[in-house]
C-alpha cells in the first residue's frame, strides 16, 4: 500500500509530454536527437558555463569528470563523509582511492580545514557536494590547489554571491534523477569552462570515438550518452526551472512555519548562501521513532543516508574520524517534498510526524 504523502514526486506538465511525443514522432530517440543539444544549451545558459555534456546519470557524470581529469589508479580524491554514496563509488570505479573528510557543522558540506589536513602528494581532486542544496565554501577549497568537482546533484537553483550552483569548480555535475528539483527521470550533465576538458568528457561519453571519423576510437570510452527522450523531458523542466525551484522553497517555508518551536530543527545554513530545497530536512534526538511515527501515519519520512565513514565498505578510506558527519547521519530525516505540495498536505505530514 502506498503512502498518502510520498517522499517526492515529479512535477510533469503538458510541455514535457509534448516534447516526448515530438521526439518519438521524429524517430530520433537515442543520444543524437535535437533535444539533447537544446537541453545542454539551456543548462549552459542557466549556469553560465561554456560547455555542457548531457549524460545518462549524475553518477556517470562524476565518473566522466574524474576520468577526463586523468584521475586513476594511485590517485586520491577527497570526498565528504556525509553524502549519497555516488561520489565515493565513482572514485573507486575509475580506480582511484576516496579519502573521506568530515563536514562543517554549520553547512553540512565538506570541511575545507579537514580536507587540507588530509591532502597528500597523491591528492588529485576533491569532490565538493552541495549537500541538500547548500553550496560548499569554494573559496577555501581552492586552497587545496587541486581540481574541484562541484557535485550540484541536489542543488538546482542554489546560489552564492559568486554565482549559481553548477558554476563552480574545474567541472561541475548535475543529476536529473526523478527525485531532483529538475528531473528527466534519470540523467545527468558535466559542465565546465575548459574546452579541452569538455572535449575529453564528450569523447569518453561517446565510446572514445572521434567526432570526425566514425568508428575510429582514440581512447577506451563508454556509452554515457543521454537519450533524446530523456532530454525532451529535461528541456521542458529546464524551461520551468524558476517555478520548480520556487515551489520547493515554498514547501520549505510551509514546514518552517509548522515546525517552529517544535523539537525538530531545520538543517542549518550559512549566511551569504542561498540554498535550494531538495528534500526538506530536520534533525531530532529521537529521529528513528519520529520516522516510524510518520510512516505509520502515511507520510514517507526517511532517515538520511548513514555517514560513509560508518559503512564497512568505506571505513578503510577514512583516515581520521568524522564525528560531525556521524552525528548528522544519526539525527537527520527528510520530510515529503515536491514542488506543488499544498498547505493541507504539509499539515498532514506534520500531524503524522507527531
N, C-alpha and C positions, 0 to 999 in steps of 0.2 A: 504494500500500500504506500502511495507516495505521500510526501509531506505537504501540508497545506501551504507552507512557506518554504520553498526550496532555497538552497544556499544561493543560487544565482540562476538567472535565465537571460537569454539574449533578447535584445530589443530589435526585432526584424520588421521591416515595413514593406510597402509596395515597391520601392525602388530596388531593394535587394532582389525581390522576386523578378522584377522586370529585367534587371541586369543578367540574372541567371538564364532566363528564357532567351534573351538576346544571344548570350554566349552559346547556348545549346543550338539555337537556330543557325548560327554561323558555322557550326561543325568544329570550331576551334575550342576544344575543351581541355587540351593539355597545357603545357607550360609555355606555349608560343602564341597564345591569343592576345588580342589588343588590351584586354583588361589588366593584364599583368603590368605592362608598361605604364598604363594610366594610374594604377594603384601606386606604383613606385614613384611616379611624379607627384601624386598627392601627398605621399609621406615626405618627400623632399621639401615640398612647399610648406608643410606643417612644421617641420623641424629645422628648416634652414640648411639641411645637409646637401652637399653637392652630388652625392652618389648613393643610390639605394638599390639593393638587390632583394627582391621578394623571394622567400624560400618556403619550404614545406612546414617548418615549425620553428618556435623560438629556440628549442634545443639544437636543431640543425644550424640555426643562425650562430649560436655560440661556438659550435664545433668548427664551422666555416671561418669565423673570425679568428679563432685560435690558429687554425691551420694556415690561413692566409698570412698571419703574422710570423709564421715559421716556428710556432711552439710545438715541441715534440719530446721524444724520449730524452731524459737528462735535464729537462727544464722544470722549474717550479712556477706555479701560478697561485697567487694569493686569492683566497675566496672567503667570504664571510661565513661564520659558523651557523648563522640563522638565515636560512633561505630554503626554498624548494631545492631539491637535490640536483636539478639540471646543471647549474654551473660547475659543481664539483664533478659530476658524471662526465660532462663534456671534456674537462681537463684529462680525466682518465682515458676517455675514448681516443684522444689524439696522442696518447702515450706519455703524457707529462704527469707531474705529481702535484695534486692540490695541496695547499698549505692553508689550513683553516685558521681564521683570525676571529677574535672576539668582536663584539659590536659596541657601539656607543650607546649608552643608556638613554640619552636624550633624543635620539633619532631612530634607533634600532638598525642603523646602517653600519657598514664596516668601519671599525675604529681606525683612523689613519695612524694613530700612535702605535697601536698593536701591529698594524701592517708593517710600519717602518722597523719595528723591533724584530720582525720575522723575515725581513728581506735578507737574501744572501746573494752570493755571486751567481747562483743558478736561477734567481728570480727573473722571469722573462715577461711577466704581465700580471695585472690584477684585474679580477672581475668584480666590479662595483655594482651591487644590486640595489636599485632604488626600491627598497623593501616596502611593499604595500603602498607604493605611490609616493614615498618620501625620498627626494633626491639626496645623493651622497655628497660629501664635502670634497668636491673635485679639486678645489684649490690646494687643499692639503695633500690629497692623493697624488698630485703632480710632483710632490717632494720625493716620491718613490723613484722617480726618473726611469720608469718602465712604462710600456704602453698600458693604457687603461681601457678596458672594455666596459662600457656602461650597459648593464643589463636593465633595460627600461620595460621589461615584460609586464610589470604591474603598474606602470607609471604614465599611461596615456593621459596627457593634459596637465601633468605636474610641471611646475616652473620654479626657477630661482631668478634672482636679479640678473644672472648671467645668461639666462635663456631657458628654452623648454627641455624637458626630459626627452632623450633621444638625440640631443645635440651635443652631448659631452663625450670626452674621451677620444682616443685614436679611432675607435669604432664604437658603435652602439648597436644594440639589438632590441627588437620588439617581438612580443608574442601576440598572436591574434586568436588564441585558444578561446573556446566558447564562453569561458567564464570571465574573459577580459572585457574591459570597458568598450573597446573597439574590437570586433571579432570578425573572423572569416570562417569560423568553425574550427579549423586548425590553420596553421600558417605562422610565418614569422618574417623578419626582414633584418638585413645587415645594412647599417648606414655609416658613411664615413665621408670625410672631405678629402681624403688621399686618393687620387685617381689610380695610382699603382696598386694600392691595397684593394680598392674596389674591383679592379680588373682581375686580381688573383681570386677574390671571393667569387666573382661570376664564373671564372674559369673552373674553379673547383666544384661549383654547384652544377655545372653543365658537363659532367663527366670528364673534365680536363680536356675538352675538345676545342680546338682552335675555332674561333668565330669566323675565320676566313677560309678554312679548309675542312670541310665536313669529313668526319671520321679520322681526322689527324689529331691524335691525342698527345699533348705535350707534357702532361702530368697525370698521375693517377688521381682522378677526381671521383665524384659520386653524383648521384641524382638527388639534388636538393631543391629542385625547382618547385615553385608554387603553380598550381593549375589555374587555367583561365576561369574555371567555375568558382574556385576559391577567391580569386582576385575580384571577380564580379561582385561577390558579396562584400569583400573588403572595401572596394571603391565606394559602394553605397554607404557603408558605415563611416568611411573617412569623410564623406560629404556631410555626415551628421555628427562629426567629431565634437563640436562645441555642445550640441544638445545632449549627447551621451555623457560627456564629462560633467556637465552641469547637473544632469539628472542624478548621478551618483553622489555628487557633492550635496545635493538637496536631501538625499536619503540620509547622509551623514548628519545633516542638521536636524532631521527628524529624530534620529536616535540620540543625538547630543541632548536635545531638549527633554526627551522622555527619561533619560538615564541620569540627568543632572541631580546630584545629591545622593545617588544610589551607591551601592558598594562596587559597582562596575566603573572602571576608569577607562576613558578612551585612550588610544595609543598616543604617545607624545609626539610633538612636532617642534622643530626649532624655529625661532623667529627668523624671518628672512626667506624661509622656504614656503612655497605654496603647494603642498602635497595634493595629489588627487586621491579619490576614494576608490580603491579597487574592491575590496571586501571590508566592510566596517568591522573594526577590531577593538575589543576591550580586554582588560585584564581583570582577573578575580582570584582571590585567595582560595575559593572553592570552585575553580574552573570546571573540573570534571563533573561535579554534582550539578553545576549550572547547565552544562551541555546536556546532561541526562534529562534534567527537568524540561529544557527547551524542546528536545526531541520528543519527549513524551507528550508535549503539548502541540506537536505538529510543526515545529519550527526547526529547520535543518541547520542549527548552530553546530559548529565544529571546532574542536581543538586545533590550533595551528600545528604546523609541522614540528617534530622534535628537532632540537639542535643537531646539526650533522655531527658535531663533535661527540654527541652521546650515542651515536649509532655505531655498532660494531664494525660496519664496513668502512667508516670514515675516521674512527678513533685513531688508527695508526698515522693519519695525516694531520694530527692535532698536536703540534709540538709544545704548546702551552695551554693550560686550562682556559676554558671560555665560559666563566661563570655568568656573565651578563646574558649571553645567548641562552644558556640553560634556564635561567630564571624566567625570561620572557616565554620560552617554549613551554614551561610548566604552568604558566598562569594566563596565557592569552587565548582568546577564542574569537571566531568570526561569527557575525550575525548575517542572516539573509540580506543580500544586497543586489539590486538591479536598478536600471535607470528610471523605471516608472513605478517603483514600489510606492504605494499610497500611504497617507497618514493612518488609515484604518489598518492596513497591513502592518505598519510599524507598531501600532498598538497591540496587534495580535502577537507579534514576535515578542515584545517586551512582557506581555502578560504570560506567555509561555515560559519566558526566562525565569520568572518568579522573583 
